[in-house]
Amino acid sequence: MNARQVPLVLQQPLYNLLDRSIETNGVLQGAQDRGAGVISFSPLAQGLLSGKYALGIPADSRIGKGSHYLPEQVLNDSQHARIQSFENVAARRGQTLSQLALSWTLRDPRITSVLAGVSTPEQLMENLQALANLEFNAEELVQLADA
């Protein structure tokens, strides 16, 4: 309970394959200790984990349009290499990059949901298919952690 006697029942932090800080900063453990849920905000990392940047920066993408929230410099060589590593794991699992990113986020039972925006019905249908493959083997988890 906080000072106003309103119990914490939900936390909505940034969490994805590229930003895992809630694993070490106490958010996930705190939610578990309090019986609260965590809804992952930006599980596709503002589109970086959608697969759209595999061949460069599309003009109609957030980076291509000059988004304040996703500047071009975030897609540097190191980040691109990490994303390519994730894409390789996704391909071996029979998933798209976005499906891998969503299923990886949902693998943790403390994550009760993800908040992923879509701009087309096709994106929604693709993302929903992540639910068909939520299990990860130890090798996959190591590869994703090491990327």
N, C-alpha and C positions, 0 to 999 in steps of 0.2 A: 504494500500500500504506500502511496506517496502522501505528501502533506495534506492533500485534499481528500484522502481516503478513496481514491480511484485506483483500482488494481491495474497493474500492467498486464495486459493479456496478449499484446502483439507488438512486435518490433519490425520495422520495415527498412533495413539497412541495404546498402549497396553490397552485392555479393555475386560473383561470377568467377569463371576460370581465370580471369586476369586480375581480379581484385578479391583476395581471400582474407582480408584483414580481420574479418569477424571471427575467423577460426582461432586467432591468437590474441585479440584485444578484449576478450571476455564477453562479447555479445552473445555468441551461441551458448556458452556455458551458463551465462546469467539467465538467459531465456529458459534453458533446461531446468536450472535450479528453482526458478519461479513458476514452472509449469506453463510458461508462455510460449506462444508460437512466433516464428520468424517468417515473414514474407520477404523473399528476395526481390529487391528493387534492381532493375537493369541486369537481369541474368544474361542478356546478350551483349552487354557492355556497349550500350548505345549503338548497336549494329556491328561492332567489330567482330562479334562472334556469329554473325548471320551468314557469312560466306560471301557477301557482296564485294569484299575487298580483296579477294583471292588473286585477281588479275590486275589490280591497281585501284585507283580511286574513281569510281563512276561520277560523272558530272552531277547526277541527280541524287547523290548520297549526302548524308549530313556533312561529311568532310568536304565533299565536292562543292557544296553550297556555302562553305565557310562558317559552319556552326560554331558559336561561342562555346558550346558544351562539349564539342568534339573537334578540337583543332587538329590540323593536318600533322603536326609534329608527334602526336600520340601514336601514329602508325609508322614508327621508325623501323629500321632493319631488325632490331632485337624483338620488337613486338610482332612484326610480321613473321619472324621465324617461329615464335611461340605459337602463333595462330596456325601456321602451317603444320606444326607438330600435332596440334589438336585436330586439324582436318585429317591427318593421317590416321589417328586413332578412330575418328568418326567413320572413315571409309572402311576400316577393318571391322567395325561394328555394324556396318550396313546402315549408317545414319548420316544425315547431313550435319554440318557443323552446328547449326542452330539446335537441332535435335540433341546432339551430344551435350551442348552447353546446358540446355534445359534439364536433361535427364541427370547430368552430373550434379547440378544444383539441387535437384529433388531427391538425390540419393540419401541425403542426411535426414533422418527422421525429425530433427529439430526444425527443418524447413517445412512449413505447412503449406506453402504455396509460392508461386513466382508471379511477378508482375511484369509481363512482357507485352510491349505494344506491337501492333501489327498495322500495316497500311493496306493490306489486301486480304480478301478471303482466302487466297491461296497460301499466304503466309500463316494464317491462323490454322489451316488444315495441316500444313507441314509441321508446325510447332506442336499441335496436339498429338502427332504421331510419336513424339518423344516419350509419351506415356507407355508405349508398347515395349520399350527396352530401357528399364530403369536399373537393371543389375549391372554391376561392374566387377570384373575379376581383378585380382591383386595386381597383375601385370599392367592392366589399363590404368589403374589408379596411380601406380608408380610413374608411368609414362606421362600422365597428366600433371602429376606433382612436380616432376623434373623439368617440365617444359617452361 
